[in-house]
Every structure is written in C-alpha cells, then in structure tokens.
C-alpha cells in the first residue's frame, strides 16, 4: 500500500505539472547575419544599328521658255494743228 500511495501522489503531481508552466526565461542572444551573396555579371551591351543610306536628291525642274517679244506698233501720222483765227 505504501507504494500505491506514492504512485497516486506522483501521478497527481505530474497531472498538476501539466497545467502549470513557469514563466519563460530571458531571450537568448541574436544569431549572426549571414553572408551576402555574390553580385551577378553585367549583361553584354547590344550592337548599334547601321546608319541608313542618304536619299537621292530630286531633279531640278526645267526653266520655262521665255515669251516672245511683241512687235512694235506703227508710228501714227503727224497731225498739224492750225490755230483758230479771230
């Protein structure tokens, strides 16, 4: 019987221990920061395109023909004016 009483007391203490938990202790030290990864390689620059060809210059237009000079008119007859007599 002696053992059964001790067994009941041990069982009861374990049961109560599951309901009670002590306050948490202080936080541990913070871990170290990990190493930074390597930087990737820079990509190649693309090729520059070729310059386009220059366009052809247009043809110069023709100069228009000069008009014919008109004929000189005939000289009119000379009129003699006689003064009136008074």
PDB file with SEQRES, HELIX, SHEET and CRYST1 records, atoms N, CA, C and O in Angstrom:
SEQRES   1 A   86  UNK UNK UNK UNK UNK UNK UNK UNK UNK UNK UNK UNK UNK          
SEQRES   2 A   86  UNK UNK UNK UNK UNK UNK UNK UNK UNK UNK UNK UNK UNK          
SEQRES   3 A   86  UNK UNK UNK UNK UNK UNK UNK UNK UNK UNK UNK UNK UNK          
SEQRES   4 A   86  UNK UNK UNK UNK UNK UNK UNK UNK UNK UNK UNK UNK UNK          
SEQRES   5 A   86  UNK UNK UNK UNK UNK UNK UNK UNK UNK UNK UNK UNK UNK          
SEQRES   6 A   86  UNK UNK UNK UNK UNK UNK UNK UNK UNK UNK UNK UNK UNK          
SEQRES   7 A   86  UNK UNK UNK UNK UNK UNK UNK UNK                              
HELIX    1 AA1 UNK A    2  UNK A   19  1                                  18    
CRYST1    1.000    1.000    1.000  90.00  90.00  90.00 P 1           1          
ATOM      1  N   UNK A   1       0.806  -1.177   0.000  1.00  0.00           N  
ATOM      2  CA  UNK A   1       0.000   0.000   0.000  1.00  0.00           C  
ATOM      3  C   UNK A   1       0.852   1.244   0.000  1.00  0.00           C  
ATOM      4  O   UNK A   1       0.499   2.293  -0.537  1.00  0.00           O  
ATOM      5  N   UNK A   2       1.965   1.070   0.617  1.00  0.00           N  
ATOM      6  CA  UNK A   2       2.867   2.203   0.691  1.00  0.00           C  
ATOM      7  C   UNK A   2       3.231   2.667  -0.719  1.00  0.00           C  
ATOM      8  O   UNK A   2       3.299   3.868  -0.980  1.00  0.00           O  
ATOM      9  N   UNK A   3       3.463   1.722  -1.622  1.00  0.00           N  
ATOM     10  CA  UNK A   3       3.829   2.084  -2.983  1.00  0.00           C  
ATOM     11  C   UNK A   3       2.654   2.667  -3.740  1.00  0.00           C  
ATOM     12  O   UNK A   3       2.846   3.567  -4.559  1.00  0.00           O  
ATOM     13  N   UNK A   4       1.474   2.197  -3.503  1.00  0.00           N  
ATOM     14  CA  UNK A   4       0.316   2.709  -4.228  1.00  0.00           C  
ATOM     15  C   UNK A   4       0.025   4.155  -3.841  1.00  0.00           C  
ATOM     16  O   UNK A   4      -0.386   4.940  -4.695  1.00  0.00           O  
ATOM     17  N   UNK A   5       0.227   4.533  -2.569  1.00  0.00           N  
ATOM     18  CA  UNK A   5       0.027   5.917  -2.166  1.00  0.00           C  
ATOM     19  C   UNK A   5       1.073   6.814  -2.830  1.00  0.00           C  
ATOM     20  O   UNK A   5       0.760   7.916  -3.282  1.00  0.00           O  
ATOM     21  N   UNK A   6       2.299   6.338  -2.885  1.00  0.00           N  
ATOM     22  CA  UNK A   6       3.355   7.125  -3.520  1.00  0.00           C  
ATOM     23  C   UNK A   6       3.089   7.267  -5.023  1.00  0.00           C  
ATOM     24  O   UNK A   6       3.386   8.292  -5.636  1.00  0.00           O  
ATOM     25  N   UNK A   7       2.518   6.198  -5.592  1.00  0.00           N  
ATOM     26  CA  UNK A   7       2.196   6.229  -7.005  1.00  0.00           C  
ATOM     27  C   UNK A   7       1.101   7.249  -7.282  1.00  0.00           C  
ATOM     28  O   UNK A   7       1.176   7.985  -8.266  1.00  0.00           O  
ATOM     29  N   UNK A   8       0.078   7.301  -6.421  1.00  0.00           N  
ATOM     30  CA  UNK A   8      -1.030   8.248  -6.584  1.00  0.00           C  
ATOM     31  C   UNK A   8      -0.510   9.664  -6.419  1.00  0.00           C  
ATOM     32  O   UNK A   8      -0.899  10.550  -7.181  1.00  0.00           O  
ATOM     33  N   UNK A   9       0.352   9.901  -5.452  1.00  0.00           N  
ATOM     34  CA  UNK A   9       0.914  11.239  -5.233  1.00  0.00           C  
ATOM     35  C   UNK A   9       1.761  11.660  -6.426  1.00  0.00           C  
ATOM     36  O   UNK A   9       1.691  12.813  -6.851  1.00  0.00           O  
ATOM     37  N   UNK A  10       2.559  10.752  -6.972  1.00  0.00           N  
ATOM     38  CA  UNK A  10       3.404  11.067  -8.135  1.00  0.00           C  
ATOM     39  C   UNK A  10       2.544  11.359  -9.353  1.00  0.00           C  
ATOM     40  O   UNK A  10       2.826  12.272 -10.129  1.00  0.00           O  
ATOM     41  N   UNK A  11       1.484  10.561  -9.508  1.00  0.00           N  
ATOM     42  CA  UNK A  11       0.584  10.775 -10.643  1.00  0.00           C  
ATOM     43  C   UNK A  11      -0.131  12.110 -10.525  1.00  0.00           C  
ATOM     44  O   UNK A  11      -0.284  12.816 -11.522  1.00  0.00           O  
ATOM     45  N   UNK A  12      -0.568  12.465  -9.334  1.00  0.00           N  
ATOM     46  CA  UNK A  12      -1.249  13.740  -9.115  1.00  0.00           C  
ATOM     47  C   UNK A  12      -0.306  14.908  -9.372  1.00  0.00           C  
ATOM     48  O   UNK A  12      -0.710  15.911  -9.961  1.00  0.00           O  
ATOM     49  N   UNK A  13       0.930  14.791  -8.942  1.00  0.00           N  
ATOM     50  CA  UNK A  13       1.883  15.902  -9.156  1.00  0.00           C  
ATOM     51  C   UNK A  13       2.212  16.076 -10.634  1.00  0.00           C  
ATOM     52  O   UNK A  13       2.393  17.194 -11.117  1.00  0.00           O  
ATOM     53  N   UNK A  14       2.286  14.941 -11.350  1.00  0.00           N  
ATOM     54  CA  UNK A  14       2.525  15.049 -12.796  1.00  0.00           C  
ATOM     55  C   UNK A  14       1.332  15.669 -13.511  1.00  0.00           C  
ATOM     56  O   UNK A  14       1.501  16.426 -14.467  1.00  0.00           O  
ATOM     57  N   UNK A  15       0.143  15.354 -13.055  1.00  0.00           N  
ATOM     58  CA  UNK A  15      -1.061  15.906 -13.654  1.00  0.00           C  
ATOM     59  C   UNK A  15      -1.112  17.403 -13.431  1.00  0.00           C  
ATOM     60  O   UNK A  15      -1.417  18.147 -14.362  1.00  0.00           O  
ATOM     61  N   UNK A  16      -0.826  17.865 -12.230  1.00  0.00           N  
ATOM     62  CA  UNK A  16      -0.827  19.297 -11.940  1.00  0.00           C  
ATOM     63  C   UNK A  16       0.327  20.005 -12.639  1.00  0.00           C  
ATOM     64  O   UNK A  16       0.204  21.176 -12.996  1.00  0.00           O  
ATOM     65  N   UNK A  17       1.426  19.324 -12.835  1.00  0.00           N  
ATOM     66  CA  UNK A  17       2.573  19.948 -13.506  1.00  0.00           C  
ATOM     67  C   UNK A  17       2.249  20.240 -14.972  1.00  0.00           C  
ATOM     68  O   UNK A  17       2.805  21.176 -15.547  1.00  0.00           O  
ATOM     69  N   UNK A  18       1.355  19.452 -15.586  1.00  0.00           N  
ATOM     70  CA  UNK A  18       0.956  19.706 -16.968  1.00  0.00           C  
ATOM     71  C   UNK A  18       0.090  20.941 -17.090  1.00  0.00           C  
ATOM     72  O   UNK A  18       0.050  21.546 -18.162  1.00  0.00           O  
ATOM     73  N   UNK A  19      -0.604  21.339 -16.038  1.00  0.00           N  
ATOM     74  CA  UNK A  19      -1.477  22.513 -16.066  1.00  0.00           C  
ATOM     75  C   UNK A  19      -0.717  23.789 -15.759  1.00  0.00           C  
ATOM     76  O   UNK A  19      -1.154  24.873 -16.147  1.00  0.00           O  
ATOM     77  N   UNK A  20       0.380  23.686 -15.089  1.00  0.00           N  
ATOM     78  CA  UNK A  20       1.142  24.865 -14.679  1.00  0.00           C  
ATOM     79  C   UNK A  20       2.462  24.884 -15.428  1.00  0.00           C  
ATOM     80  O   UNK A  20       3.163  23.876 -15.519  1.00  0.00           O  
ATOM     81  N   UNK A  21       2.787  26.066 -15.967  1.00  0.00           N  
ATOM     82  CA  UNK A  21       4.096  26.195 -16.616  1.00  0.00           C  
ATOM     83  C   UNK A  21       4.759  27.451 -16.074  1.00  0.00           C  
ATOM     84  O   UNK A  21       4.101  28.480 -15.923  1.00  0.00           O  
ATOM     85  N   UNK A  22       6.041  27.382 -15.781  1.00  0.00           N  
ATOM     86  CA  UNK A  22       6.726  28.548 -15.225  1.00  0.00           C  
ATOM     87  C   UNK A  22       6.872  29.630 -16.308  1.00  0.00           C  
ATOM     88  O   UNK A  22       6.772  29.325 -17.496  1.00  0.00           O  
ATOM     89  N   UNK A  23       7.108  30.888 -15.908  1.00  0.00           N  
ATOM     90  CA  UNK A  23       7.288  31.967 -16.896  1.00  0.00           C  
ATOM     91  C   UNK A  23       8.539  31.697 -17.738  1.00  0.00           C  
ATOM     92  O   UNK A  23       9.491  31.078 -17.262  1.00  0.00           O  
ATOM     93  N   UNK A  24       8.532  32.166 -19.001  1.00  0.00           N  
ATOM     94  CA  UNK A  24       9.694  31.912 -19.864  1.00  0.00           C  
ATOM     95  C   UNK A  24      10.919  32.666 -19.382  1.00  0.00           C  
ATOM     96  O   UNK A  24      10.806  33.716 -18.749  1.00  0.00           O  
ATOM     97  N   UNK A  25      12.068  32.136 -19.680  1.00  0.00           N  
ATOM     98  CA  UNK A  25      13.322  32.770 -19.295  1.00  0.00           C  
ATOM     99  C   UNK A  25      13.686  33.899 -20.257  1.00  0.00           C  
ATOM    100  O   UNK A  25      12.947  34.149 -21.209  1.00  0.00           O  
ATOM    101  N   UNK A  26      14.779  34.570 -20.039  1.00  0.00           N  
ATOM    102  CA  UNK A  26      15.181  35.671 -20.920  1.00  0.00           C  
ATOM    103  C   UNK A  26      15.533  35.141 -22.321  1.00  0.00           C  
ATOM    104  O   UNK A  26      15.926  33.988 -22.496  1.00  0.00           O  
ATOM    105  N   UNK A  27      15.375  36.030 -23.301  1.00  0.00           N  
ATOM    106  CA  UNK A  27      15.667  35.640 -24.684  1.00  0.00           C  
ATOM    107  C   UNK A  27      17.162  35.424 -24.858  1.00  0.00           C  
ATOM    108  O   UNK A  27      17.978  36.090 -24.222  1.00  0.00           O  
ATOM    109  N   UNK A  28      17.502  34.499 -25.716  1.00  0.00           N  
ATOM    110  CA  UNK A  28      18.909  34.204 -25.981  1.00  0.00           C  
ATOM    111  C   UNK A  28      19.523  35.259 -26.905  1.00  0.00           C  
ATOM    112  O   UNK A  28      18.800  36.102 -27.436  1.00  0.00           O  
ATOM    113  N   UNK A  29      20.820  35.228 -27.102  1.00  0.00           N  
ATOM    114  CA  UNK A  29      21.470  36.215 -27.971  1.00  0.00           C  
ATOM    115  C   UNK A  29      21.044  36.014 -29.429  1.00  0.00           C  
ATOM    116  O   UNK A  29      20.710  34.909 -29.857  1.00  0.00           O  
ATOM    117  N   UNK A  30      21.071  37.121 -30.171  1.00  0.00           N  
ATOM    118  CA  UNK A  30      20.668  37.071 -31.576  1.00  0.00           C  
ATOM    119  C   UNK A  30      21.773  36.412 -32.401  1.00  0.00           C  
ATOM    120  O   UNK A  30      22.958  36.618 -32.138  1.00  0.00           O  
ATOM    121  N   UNK A  31      21.388  35.639 -33.376  1.00  0.00           N  
ATOM    122  CA  UNK A  31      22.359  34.965 -34.228  1.00  0.00           C  
ATOM    123  C   UNK A  31      23.049  35.942 -35.181  1.00  0.00           C  
ATOM    124  O   UNK A  31      22.576  37.059 -35.389  1.00  0.00           O  
ATOM    125  N   UNK A  32      24.145  35.516 -35.742  1.00  0.00           N  
ATOM    126  CA  UNK A  32      24.903  36.351 -36.675  1.00  0.00           C  
ATOM    127  C   UNK A  32      24.176  36.448 -38.011  1.00  0.00           C  
ATOM    128  O   UNK A  32      23.440  35.544 -38.407  1.00  0.00           O  
ATOM    129  N   UNK A  33      24.401  37.567 -38.694  1.00  0.00           N  
ATOM    130  CA  UNK A  33      23.814  37.772 -40.016  1.00  0.00           C  
ATOM    131  C   UNK A  33      24.590  36.953 -41.031  1.00  0.00           C  
ATOM    132  O   UNK A  33      25.816  36.872 -40.968  1.00  0.00           O  
ATOM    133  N   UNK A  34      23.880  36.352 -41.957  1.00  0.00           N  
ATOM    134  CA  UNK A  34      24.534  35.535 -42.973  1.00  0.00           C  
ATOM    135  C   UNK A  34      25.317  36.381 -43.971  1.00  0.00           C  
ATOM    136  O   UNK A  34      25.126  37.594 -44.052  1.00  0.00           O  
ATOM    137  N   UNK A  35      26.195  35.735 -44.728  1.00  0.00           N  
ATOM    138  CA  UNK A  35      26.995  36.430 -45.735  1.00  0.00           C  
ATOM    139  C   UNK A  35      26.108  36.866 -46.903  1.00  0.00           C  
ATOM    140  O   UNK A  35      25.115  36.218 -47.233  1.00  0.00           O  
ATOM    141  N   UNK A  36      26.497  37.975 -47.509  1.00  0.00           N  
ATOM    142  CA  UNK A  36      25.776  38.480 -48.679  1.00  0.00           C  
ATOM    143  C   UNK A  36      26.214  37.695 -49.897  1.00  0.00           C  
ATOM    144  O   UNK A  36      27.398  37.397 -50.059  1.00  0.00           O  
ATOM    145  N   UNK A  37      25.268  37.361 -50.747  1.00  0.00           N  
ATOM    146  CA  UNK A  37      25.584  36.605 -51.956  1.00  0.00           C  
ATOM    147  C   UNK A  37      26.373  37.444 -52.955  1.00  0.00           C  
ATOM    148  O   UNK A  37      26.411  38.670 -52.855  1.00  0.00           O  
ATOM    149  N   UNK A  38      26.998  36.778 -53.911  1.00  0.00           N  
ATOM    150  CA  UNK A  38      27.795  37.462 -54.926  1.00  0.00           C  
ATOM    151  C   UNK A  38      26.881  38.194 -55.901  1.00  0.00           C  
ATOM    152  O   UNK A  38      25.749  37.777 -56.144  1.00  0.00           O  
ATOM    153  N   UNK A  39      27.385  39.280 -56.447  1.00  0.00           N  
ATOM    154  CA  UNK A  39      26.638  40.045 -57.452  1.00  0.00           C  
ATOM    155  C   UNK A  39      26.805  39.367 -58.798  1.00  0.00           C  
ATOM    156  O   UNK A  39      27.896  38.913 -59.142  1.00  0.00           O  
ATOM    157  N   UNK A  40      25.728  39.298 -59.555  1.00  0.00           N  
ATOM    158  CA  UNK A  40      25.781  38.658 -60.876  1.00  0.00           C  
ATOM    159  C   UNK A  40      26.564  39.491 -61.873  1.00  0.00           C  
ATOM    160  O   UNK A  40      26.801  40.680 -61.659  1.00  0.00           O  
ATOM    161  N   UNK A  41      26.961  38.854 -62.965  1.00  0.00           N  
ATOM    162  CA  UNK A  41      27.711  39.550 -64.019  1.00  0.00           C  
ATOM    163  C   UNK A  41      26.793  40.494 -64.776  1.00  0.00           C  
ATOM    164  O   UNK A  41      25.593  40.249 -64.901  1.00  0.00           O  
ATOM    165  N   UNK A  42      27.370  41.573 -65.278  1.00  0.00           N  
ATOM    166  CA  UNK A  42      26.613  42.530 -66.075  1.00  0.00           C  
ATOM    167  C   UNK A  42      26.437  41.966 -67.475  1.00  0.00           C  
ATOM    168  O   UNK A  42      27.371  41.397 -68.041  1.00  0.00           O  
ATOM    169  N   UNK A  43      25.257  42.118 -68.028  1.00  0.00           N  
ATOM    170  CA  UNK A  43      24.979  41.602 -69.369  1.00  0.00           C  
ATOM    171  C   UNK A  43      25.708  42.405 -70.438  1.00  0.00           C  
ATOM    172  O   UNK A  43      26.092  43.553 -70.217  1.00  0.00           O  
ATOM    173  N   UNK A  44      25.894  41.780 -71.609  1.00  0.00           N  
ATOM    174  CA  UNK A  44      26.565  42.448 -72.727  1.00  0.00           C  
ATOM    175  C   UNK A  44      25.667  43.526 -73.319  1.00  0.00           C  
ATOM    176  O   UNK A  44      24.441  43.408 -73.304  1.00  0.00           O  
ATOM    177  N   UNK A  45      26.291  44.572 -73.836  1.00  0.00           N  
ATOM    178  CA  UNK A  45      25.541  45.644 -74.487  1.00  0.00           C  
ATOM    179  C   UNK A  45      25.215  45.208 -75.904  1.00  0.00           C  
ATOM    180  O   UNK A  45      26.042  44.588 -76.571  1.00  0.00           O  
ATOM    181  N   UNK A  46      24.035  45.523 -76.359  1.00  0.00           N  
ATOM    182  CA  UNK A  46      23.621  45.157 -77.717  1.00  0.00           C  
ATOM    183  C   UNK A  46      24.376  45.958 -78.764  1.00  0.00           C  
ATOM    184  O   UNK A  46      24.944  47.011 -78.471  1.00  0.00           O  
ATOM    185  N   UNK A  47      24.376  45.440 -80.005  1.00  0.00           N  
ATOM    186  CA  UNK A  47      25.058  46.115 -81.101  1.00  0.00           C  
ATOM    187  C   UNK A  47      24.270  47.350 -81.537  1.00  0.00           C  
ATOM    188  O   UNK A  47      23.045  47.399 -81.431  1.00  0.00           O  
ATOM    189  N   UNK A  48      25.015  48.351 -82.032  1.00  0.00           N  
ATOM    190  CA  UNK A  48      24.377  49.561 -82.544  1.00  0.00           C  
ATOM    191  C   UNK A  48      24.010  49.326 -84.001  1.00  0.00           C  
ATOM    192  O   UNK A  48      24.804  48.775 -84.763  1.00  0.00           O  
ATOM    193  N   UNK A  49      22.823  49.738 -84.386  1.00  0.00           N  
ATOM    194  CA  UNK A  49      22.373  49.538 -85.762  1.00  0.00           C  
ATOM    195  C   UNK A  49      23.149  50.419 -86.740  1.00  0.00           C  
ATOM    196  O   UNK A  49      23.711  51.443 -86.353  1.00  0.00           O  
ATOM    197  N   UNK A  50      23.175  50.006 -88.027  1.00  0.00           N  
ATOM    198  CA  UNK A  50      23.867  50.775 -89.060  1.00  0.00           C  
ATOM    199  C   UNK A  50      23.064  52.014 -89.417  1.00  0.00           C  
ATOM    200  O   UNK A  50      21.843  52.057 -89.266  1.00  0.00           O  
ATOM    201  N   UNK A  51      23.788  53.023 -89.895  1.00  0.00           N  
ATOM    202  CA  UNK A  51      23.136  54.251 -90.319  1.00  0.00           C  
ATOM    203  C   UNK A  51      22.485  54.017 -91.670  1.00  0.00           C  
ATOM    204  O   UNK A  51      23.078  53.386 -92.545  1.00  0.00           O  
ATOM    205  N   UNK A  52      21.293  54.509 -91.844  1.00  0.00           N  
ATOM    206  CA  UNK A  52      20.581  54.331 -93.113  1.00  0.00           C  
ATOM    207  C   UNK A  52      21.243  55.130 -94.236  1.00  0.00           C  
ATOM    208  O   UNK A  52      21.959  56.099 -93.985  1.00  0.00           O  
ATOM    209  N   UNK A  53      20.990  54.703 -95.489  1.00  0.00           N  
ATOM    210  CA  UNK A  53      21.558  55.385 -96.658  1.00  0.00           C  
ATOM    211  C   UNK A  53      20.868  56.742 -96.837  1.00  0.00           C  
ATOM    212  O   UNK A  53      19.702  56.913 -96.478  1.00  0.00           O  
ATOM    213  N   UNK A  54      21.603  57.688 -97.391  1.00  0.00           N  
ATOM    214  CA  UNK A  54      21.039  59.008 -97.655  1.00  0.00           C  
ATOM    215  C   UNK A  54      20.194  58.935 -98.919  1.00  0.00           C  
ATOM    216  O   UNK A  54      20.594  58.312 -99.903  1.00  0.00           O  
ATOM    217  N   UNK A  55      19.042  59.564 -98.894  1.00  0.00           N  
ATOM    218  CA  UNK A  55      18.153  59.540-100.058  1.00  0.00           C  
ATOM    219  C   UNK A  55      18.723  60.344-101.224  1.00  0.00           C  
ATOM    220  O   UNK A  55      19.528  61.253-101.021  1.00  0.00           O  
ATOM    221  N   UNK A  56      18.299  60.002-102.459  1.00  0.00           N  
ATOM    222  CA  UNK A  56      18.766  60.713-103.655  1.00  0.00           C  
ATOM    223  C   UNK A  56      18.139  62.103-103.708  1.00  0.00           C  
ATOM    224  O   UNK A  56      17.019  62.321-103.245  1.00  0.00           O  
ATOM    225  N   UNK A  57      18.897  63.035-104.286  1.00  0.00           N  
ATOM    226  CA  UNK A  57      18.387  64.391-104.444  1.00  0.00           C  
ATOM    227  C   UNK A  57      17.480  64.424-105.665  1.00  0.00           C  
ATOM    228  O   UNK A  57      17.797  63.819-106.689  1.00  0.00           O  
ATOM    229  N   UNK A  58      16.376  65.112-105.569  1.00  0.00           N  
ATOM    230  CA  UNK A  58      15.444  65.193-106.693  1.00  0.00           C  
ATOM    231  C   UNK A  58      16.015  66.005-107.851  1.00  0.00           C  
ATOM    232  O   UNK A  58      16.914  66.824-107.655  1.00  0.00           O  
ATOM    233  N   UNK A  59      15.490  65.778-109.072  1.00  0.00           N  
ATOM    234  CA  UNK A  59      15.946  66.508-110.265  1.00  0.00           C  
ATOM    235  C   UNK A  59      15.471  67.958-110.203  1.00  0.00           C  
ATOM    236  O   UNK A  59      14.417  68.268-109.648  1.00  0.00           O  
ATOM    237  N   UNK A  60      16.272  68.821-110.782  1.00  0.00           N  
ATOM    238  CA  UNK A  60      15.903  70.232-110.839  1.00  0.00           C  
ATOM    239  C   UNK A  60      14.887  70.412-111.964  1.00  0.00           C  
ATOM    240  O   UNK A  60      15.054  69.853-113.049  1.00  0.00           O  
ATOM    241  N   UNK A  61      13.857  71.174-111.714  1.00  0.00           N  
ATOM    242  CA  UNK A  61      12.830  71.392-112.732  1.00  0.00           C  
ATOM    243  C   UNK A  61      13.363  72.227-113.897  1.00  0.00           C  
ATOM    244  O   UNK A  61      14.322  72.983-113.737  1.00  0.00           O  
ATOM    245  N   UNK A  62      12.737  72.087-115.074  1.00  0.00           N  
ATOM    246  CA  UNK A  62      13.144  72.853-116.263  1.00  0.00           C  
ATOM    247  C   UNK A  62      12.696  74.293-116.117  1.00  0.00           C  
ATOM    248  O   UNK A  62      11.664  74.591-115.516  1.00  0.00           O  
ATOM    249  N   UNK A  63      13.526  75.202-116.701  1.00  0.00           N  
ATOM    250  CA  UNK A  63      13.170  76.612-116.701  1.00  0.00           C  
ATOM    251  C   UNK A  63      12.187  76.839-117.844  1.00  0.00           C  
ATOM    252  O   UNK A  63      12.388  76.354-118.958  1.00  0.00           O  
ATOM    253  N   UNK A  64      11.160  77.556-117.562  1.00  0.00           N  
ATOM    254  CA  UNK A  64      10.152  77.800-118.597  1.00  0.00           C  
ATOM    255  C   UNK A  64      10.725  78.629-119.747  1.00  0.00           C  
ATOM    256  O   UNK A  64      11.682  79.380-119.562  1.00  0.00           O  
ATOM    257  N   UNK A  65      10.131  78.486-120.940  1.00  0.00           N  
ATOM    258  CA  UNK A  65      10.586  79.237-122.117  1.00  0.00           C  
ATOM    259  C   UNK A  65      10.232  80.705-121.938  1.00  0.00           C  
ATOM    260  O   UNK A  65       9.209  81.040-121.343  1.00  0.00           O  
ATOM    261  N   UNK A  66      11.075  81.560-122.451  1.00  0.00           N  
ATOM    262  CA  UNK A  66      10.809  82.998-122.383  1.00  0.00           C  
ATOM    263  C   UNK A  66       9.794  83.348-123.471  1.00  0.00           C  
ATOM    264  O   UNK A  66       9.908  82.902-124.613  1.00  0.00           O  
ATOM    265  N   UNK A  67       8.830  84.128-123.106  1.00  0.00           N  
ATOM    266  CA  UNK A  67       7.804  84.516-124.076  1.00  0.00           C  
ATOM    267  C   UNK A  67       8.384  85.394-125.178  1.00  0.00           C  
ATOM    268  O   UNK A  67       9.382  86.086-124.975  1.00  0.00           O  
ATOM    269  N   UNK A  68       7.747  85.356-126.352  1.00  0.00           N  
ATOM    270  CA  UNK A  68       8.207  86.161-127.495  1.00  0.00           C  
ATOM    271  C   UNK A  68       7.935  87.631-127.207  1.00  0.00           C  
ATOM    272  O   UNK A  68       6.943  87.977-126.565  1.00  0.00           O  
ATOM    273  N   UNK A  69       8.807  88.471-127.677  1.00  0.00           N  
ATOM    274  CA  UNK A  69       8.628  89.918-127.502  1.00  0.00           C  
ATOM    275  C   UNK A  69       7.618  90.395-128.536  1.00  0.00           C  
ATOM    276  O   UNK A  69       7.687  90.035-129.712  1.00  0.00           O  
ATOM    277  N   UNK A  70       6.700  91.195-128.080  1.00  0.00           N  
ATOM    278  CA  UNK A  70       5.680  91.700-129.009  1.00  0.00           C  
ATOM    279  C   UNK A  70       6.285  92.653-130.043  1.00  0.00           C  
ATOM    280  O   UNK A  70       7.355  93.225-129.832  1.00  0.00           O  
ATOM    281  N   UNK A  71       5.578  92.810-131.163  1.00  0.00           N  
ATOM    282  CA  UNK A  71       6.073  93.695-132.220  1.00  0.00           C  
ATOM    283  C   UNK A  71       5.827  95.137-131.826  1.00  0.00           C  
ATOM    284  O   UNK A  71       4.898  95.455-131.084  1.00  0.00           O  
ATOM    285  N   UNK A  72       6.658  95.973-132.329  1.00  0.00           N  
ATOM    286  CA  UNK A  72       6.500  97.401-132.057  1.00  0.00           C  
ATOM    287  C   UNK A  72       5.389  97.932-132.956  1.00  0.00           C  
ATOM    288  O   UNK A  72       5.322  97.618-134.144  1.00  0.00           O  
ATOM    289  N   UNK A  73       4.528  98.735-132.366  1.00  0.00           N  
ATOM    290  CA  UNK A  73       3.419  99.285-133.145  1.00  0.00           C  
ATOM    291  C   UNK A  73       3.900 100.330-134.157  1.00  0.00           C  
ATOM    292  O   UNK A  73       4.991 100.885-134.026  1.00  0.00           O  
ATOM    293  N   UNK A  74       3.086 100.577-135.137  1.00  0.00           N  
ATOM    294  CA  UNK A  74       3.452 101.564-136.182  1.00  0.00           C  
ATOM    295  C   UNK A  74       3.346 102.957-135.612  1.00  0.00           C  
ATOM    296  O   UNK A  74       2.554 103.219-134.707  1.00  0.00           O  
ATOM    297  N   UNK A  75       4.125 103.812-136.133  1.00  0.00           N  
ATOM    298  CA  UNK A  75       4.079 105.203-135.709  1.00  0.00           C  
ATOM    299  C   UNK A  75       2.896 105.855-136.415  1.00  0.00           C  
ATOM    300  O   UNK A  75       2.696 105.669-137.615  1.00  0.00           O  
ATOM    301  N   UNK A  76       2.121 106.614-135.663  1.00  0.00           N  
ATOM    302  CA  UNK A  76       0.944 107.262-136.242  1.00  0.00           C  
ATOM    303  C   UNK A  76       1.310 108.460-137.105  1.00  0.00           C  
ATOM    304  O   UNK A  76       2.446 108.932-137.069  1.00  0.00           O  
ATOM    305  N   UNK A  77       0.341 108.955-137.887  1.00  0.00           N  
ATOM    306  CA  UNK A  77       0.542 110.129-138.759  1.00  0.00           C  
ATOM    307  C   UNK A  77       0.686 111.367-137.897  1.00  0.00           C  
ATOM    308  O   UNK A  77       0.118 111.442-136.808  1.00  0.00           O  
ATOM    309  N   UNK A  78       1.423 112.311-138.370  1.00  0.00           N  
ATOM    310  CA  UNK A  78       1.601 113.564-137.663  1.00  0.00           C  
ATOM    311  C   UNK A  78       0.412 114.461-138.060  1.00  0.00           C  
ATOM    312  O   UNK A  78       0.082 114.564-139.241  1.00  0.00           O  
ATOM    313  N   UNK A  79      -0.203 115.082-137.109  1.00  0.00           N  
ATOM    314  CA  UNK A  79      -1.324 115.975-137.358  1.00  0.00           C  
ATOM    315  C   UNK A  79      -0.852 117.392-137.108  1.00  0.00           C  
ATOM    316  O   UNK A  79      -0.235 117.705-136.090  1.00  0.00           O  
ATOM    317  N   UNK A  80      -1.155 118.207-138.049  1.00  0.00           N  
ATOM    318  CA  UNK A  80      -0.792 119.613-137.912  1.00  0.00           C  
ATOM    319  C   UNK A  80      -2.000 120.341-137.379  1.00  0.00           C  
ATOM    320  O   UNK A  80      -3.088 120.264-137.949  1.00  0.00           O  
ATOM    321  N   UNK A  81      -1.810 121.034-136.309  1.00  0.00           N  
ATOM    322  CA  UNK A  81      -2.919 121.786-135.712  1.00  0.00           C  
ATOM    323  C   UNK A  81      -2.761 123.242-136.149  1.00  0.00           C  
ATOM    324  O   UNK A  81      -1.717 123.864-135.957  1.00  0.00           O  
ATOM    325  N   UNK A  82      -3.812 123.748-136.731  1.00  0.00           N  
ATOM    326  CA  UNK A  82      -3.772 125.163-137.182  1.00  0.00           C  
ATOM    327  C   UNK A  82      -4.550 125.931-136.134  1.00  0.00           C  
ATOM    328  O   UNK A  82      -5.674 125.582-135.773  1.00  0.00           O  
ATOM    329  N   UNK A  83      -3.905 127.005-135.651  1.00  0.00           N  
ATOM    330  CA  UNK A  83      -4.601 127.799-134.634  1.00  0.00           C  
ATOM    331  C   UNK A  83      -5.805 128.528-135.248  1.00  0.00           C  
ATOM    332  O   UNK A  83      -5.776 128.930-136.412  1.00  0.00           O  
ATOM    333  N   UNK A  84      -6.795 128.679-134.492  1.00  0.00           N  
ATOM    334  CA  UNK A  84      -8.017 129.333-134.969  1.00  0.00           C  
ATOM    335  C   UNK A  84      -7.770 130.848-135.145  1.00  0.00           C  
ATOM    336  O   UNK A  84      -6.993 131.436-134.393  1.00  0.00           O  
ATOM    337  N   UNK A  85      -8.422 131.471-136.126  1.00  0.00           N  
ATOM    338  CA  UNK A  85      -8.246 132.904-136.379  1.00  0.00           C  
ATOM    339  C   UNK A  85      -9.361 133.660-135.721  1.00  0.00           C  
ATOM    340  O   UNK A  85     -10.509 133.217-135.675  1.00  0.00           O  
ATOM    341  N   UNK A  86      -9.009 134.772-135.231  1.00  0.00           N  
ATOM    342  CA  UNK A  86     -10.020 135.570-134.564  1.00  0.00           C  
ATOM    343  C   UNK A  86     -10.417 136.725-135.371  1.00  0.00           C  
ATOM    344  O   UNK A  86     -11.268 137.509-134.951  1.00  0.00           O  
TER     345      UNK A  86                                                      
END                                                                             
